[in-house]
Amino acid sequence: MAKIDDIYDDQDITPKARGSIHKTILSWFSEQQKGKVLDAPAGFGHLSMRLKEIGFDVVCGEIEPEIFKVSGLRCIYTDLNERIESPDDAFDYVCCVDGLEHMTNPYRAVQEFTRVLKPGGYGIFSVPNYSNMEKRSKFFFHGYLTKPKSFDDYARSGGNLFNFHNSPVTITLINLMFEINGLEIECILRDKIKTRQYLWLPVVLLLKLAALFQSEKNRRKYRYDLTLKNEVILGGNTLIFITRKKHASSQGAVQAAAVQCG
């Protein structure tokens, strides 16, 4: 039986993101109508290459374009904390794999992705799952959501903050970023099941039971619909969001297949 991470076993360069994340995203894209995709940050180009192979028109953006390795695709300098050099409503799809957590201004990044996305277009975002039980317990016992970094780490990285997880965004914060910019979450996909999360199932059931005794006002206020969602609280290392830009119009945007949540 093939491993879910085996997608790049024949590649000399290991992708920056897990192969299982790319595999899940590519599976979703394989069911969609072909169109123009912005892939940023593109990293070495693994996902861009595969999207091109299955028939999509791919534009690549990367803050270190010199690391991009795919021939036949152009990669342009893109600082997602600032601006994407593109006209408004230019892409049918935008794809940001493991990028937002590296931003010093993820709100700006989502704003820019939304600006260049056509009305009715799809935004695909993967971020570390900082809201599952494993991360919650680590924060309780250790006091951090992502591994601490020192000034020495900063110096060794050449003073490049984009090498760090600067913004460990939880489910409620990333949902706020999407809502502010008119992106609606249509589905949350998992790249793989993390079985040890289910050791926390009794605790999760108690949390869900406690939420039932809260007032409707408090359930809305604390967004239990998101924080106690099985894909989140019992989810693995990564959350993959399939979002859609509001004010959809049949003119100019591809009509994607119905999104299925597992």
N, C-alpha and C positions, 0 to 999 in steps of 0.2 A: 504494500500500500504506500503510495507516494506521500511524503511529508508535505504539509501545507506550506512550508517555507522553502521548498525545493525549486521554486520558479527560476532562480538565478544560479543554480548549481554549476552551469556550464560557463559562467562569466568569471573573468579574471578579477574584476573589481566588484566588491561587495557593495550593494546599495546602502544608502544612509538609513533608509527605513526598512522595517522587516519585510521580507518577501511576502509574508502572509497578508500584510496590509495591501500591497500592490495586487496580489491575487484576488482579494475581495473586491477591490475597486475595479479591476479589469473585468471581473465577472459581471459587475453591474453595468459597465460601459458596453459590454458585448450585447446587451439586450436593448440598447438605445439607438436611436437614429443617428447617423453620422453627422458630424458638424465640426465647428471650430472650437478647439480647446486651448485654454491657457493653463500650463503646468508650471507652478511656481510655489516654492523653490524647487527647481528641477534637479538639483544635486548633480550626480554624474550622468543622469539622463536615462536611467533604467525604465521608469514608467513612461516617459515621453516616447522612447523607442517602441515599447509594446503598444501604446496607443496609436502610433503611426502605422504599425504593422497590421492593426485590425481596421484601418481605414479612416482614422480621424485626422483632421488638419490641425497639427499641433504647433503652438507657439510656446517657447520655453523662456523662463525668466529665472535668474539666479544671482545672488549677491556676489558669488565668486564664479563668474562665467568661465574662467580659465580651467575649472575642474570638470566642465561638461565634456563628455567623451563620445557623443553619438555623431557620426558623420551623416551629412544629409539633413541635419536639423540645425537651425541657428538658435543660439542662446544669447540673450541680451542681458546686460546688467540691470538688475531689479532689486531695489531696496524697498521691501514691503512696508517698512516703517514710514516711508515717504510717499512715493507715487509710482503707479504702474504706467509706463509710457505707452498709452493706448487711448484711442477715442472712447467715448461712452458707448455702451451697448454694442460692443464689438464681438463678444464671444457667446457661443451657445452653452458652453460649459467652462467653469473655472475649477481647477483642482489644486488644493493646497494640502500636501501630505507632510505631516509632522513639521509644520512651519509656524503656526501661531504661537506655540509655547516658546519659540526662540525670539519672538518679536519683543522689543521694548515698548511698542505701541500697537498691540494686537487690534485695538478698536479701529485704528487707522487702516490696518491691513484689510480687515473685513469691509470697511467702507470702500476701499479701492477695488477690491474684488467685486463688490456689488455694482459699483459704478460702471465697470467694463463689461458686466454680464447683461445680456439682453433680457428684457422683460419676459418672464416665463422660462428663462434659462435656469440651469441647475448648477449649484455650487457644491462641490464635494470637499469636505474638510476632515482630516484625521488629526486627532490630538491624543496625548496620553490621558488615560482615564484616572484623573485625580479624585474621583468621587466614588470609587468602589470601596468595598469593605477593607481590602488590604491597605489601600492608601489611607483610609480613615484611621485604621489601627496604628499605622506607622506614625501618623501625625500625633495621635494621642500619646504614644510611648516615646517618640523621639523629637517631636516638635517641628518637623519639616515635611513638606509635600514632595520636594525634589532634593536630590543630594546636594549638600552644602558645597559651595565653591569658595576658594580663598583668593587673596590678591595674587598669590603665586600662580594659581591656575589662570587667572586673568592675564598675567604677564606672559605665561607660556603660550597662551592662545594668540599672542601678538596684539593684545588689547581689543580683540574682536568679540564683542558681546554676543554676536549671533551664534557663537559656538555653545552658548549656555541656554538652559531652560530658564529664561528670564520671567516668563509669565505662566505660572502653573494654574491655568484657568480651569475652574470647576464647572460643572454642568450648568449651574444657574448663571454664571458670568458669561459663558459662551452663548447661552440662549439669549441673554440680554444683548450681546453684540449682534446677533442675528436679527432680533426684533427691531433694534434701533435702525438697522439698515434695510428693513423690508425683506428679510429672508425668512421663510417658513421652513421648519424642520419637517420633512416628509417621512423620514425614516432614520433610525440609528442602527447601523450594521456593526457586527463584531467580526474581527479578523479570525479569531479562534476562541474556543471555550477554555477558560482557565478553571480546571476542576477544583483546585483547592479553595477557590472562592466559595464553593458550596459548603465548606466547613463552617461558614458563617451563617448558614441558612437559618438556624434557630434564632440568632440575633436579629436577622433581617425580618423574620416573621413577627418578632416582638416589636420592632420599630414600626412595621406596617400596622400592627394591632393598635399601638399607641396613637398612630396618626388617625385612626378611625374615630378615636375619642376626642380629637381636636374639633373645634368649630370649623365650619366651612370657610369662614374668613381666615382663620389661621392656616388651614390647608393650602389656601391660595397664596397667602402671604409667604409661607416658607417653601412653596413650590414642591410639595411632596409628590406631585405628579411627575416631576423630573428626578428629584433626589432619591426616590424610592422605586424608580422604574427598574425592572429586572435587568434590562440591558446595561444599566448604569451601575447600580449597587452590587450586582453579582457579575458584572462584566469583567472582561480581561484587561490587558494592559492598554488597549487602544479603543477609542470611540471613533467611529466613522459616520459623519453626518451627511446625509443627502438632503440638501436644502433647495428651495426654489424661490426665485425672485418674484415678489408679488406683482400685481397688475399685469398678469399674463395676457399676451395677445397672440393670436394665431399668426400674425404677420411678423416675420423676422426671427422667430425662435422655433427651434425644432420641437416637434411633438414627441416627447419621450414616452417610453412604455411605462405602464403602471409600476410603481415602486412597491416591492414586496419586502416586508419586515419579517425577519425570522425571530 
